[in-house]
């Protein structure tokens, strides 16, 4: 899902895969990020959408930052 101003306004925390994405979001939406936390997961973003090899690193990284109770990779 592409990032938009509406999504940032809704979010409590924004997770990105690479630091370059964090920098891009910070530059594009500075006023919307005032009370937000941006975290980069240090996962190279060279995968296709929901590629199985991407699911495991996401499942290992994301729960550190958000509650993922009863989620399975089909719902990620």
N, C-alpha and C positions, 0 to 999 in steps of 0.2 A: 504494500500500500504506500503510495507516495506521501511524503510528509507535507502537511499544509499548516497554515496558521491556525485553523480551527482545531486540528489535532493537538498542536502544541498548547493552545489555550485550555483544552480539556485535560491534558496530561499532568501528572504529578512528577513523573520522572521520564526522561527520554533516553532510550538505549540505542546506541549506534555501534556498528561493528568496528569501524576504524577511526583513528584520531582525525583523519582528514574529513570524515563525515561530521565529526563533532565540531570542527572548525567551520565547516560550511554552514551548518545549522546556526552556530553562534553568530556568524556574520549576516545571515539572511533574516534572522528573527530576533534581533537583540532586545527589542522592547517586550516581546512575549516571553522571554526567558528569565525575566527578572527574579521570579520566585521558583524557578524550575531547576532541577538537577539533571545535567547531561552526563551520562556515563558511557565510555567506550569500552566495548567488551574484548578488544584486542583479538578479533577474529577477522582474518582477511576476507574481504567482500569480493570474492571471485567465483562464487557459486551461483547457479541458477536458482530461481524461486523454489523454496522448499526442497531443494536437492537433499536426498537422504544423508549424505555426508555432512551436511550443515546442521542437521537436527541435533546430533549428539553434542557438539560444542555449545549450541544454544541451550540445550537442556541442562548442561553443566554450569553455564554462566548466569543465565537469567534469574534463577531462584535466589541468588545472593542479593538481588535488588528488588524483586517483587514476589509476592505470594503467588504460587502456582498450584494451589491445592487441587488435586484430582484432574490435572491436565495431562493429556497424552499428546504426543507429537502431532496427531491429526488436528488438534485444536490450537496449535502454536500460532 
